[in-house]
Amino acid sequence: MSDEPRAERLLGMTGLDPDGLRASLGERATLAAILSFLAAHENDLVACAEALDIPPETLAAAAHRLEGHERIDP
């Protein structure tokens, strides 16, 4: 959220305001929306993964699971 343009896109796509986002961070739907947003924007996904020091694939897989999809191995 420190990147203002990214934060504005996230809030715009989720329909949340900053207070609503903070209040709903523990909710599955909010987490799914945030991770889906990141997974749909590779640059944002990579930047977030780097900030968290985890592989981007981990975030993408979490988004997939939170959306109710089972993991599909290639």
Summary of the structure (lengths in Angstrom):
residues: 74
radius of gyration: 12.3
end to end distance: 32.7
largest distance: 39.7
contacts: 172
relative contact order: 0.13
helix: 70%
strand: 0%
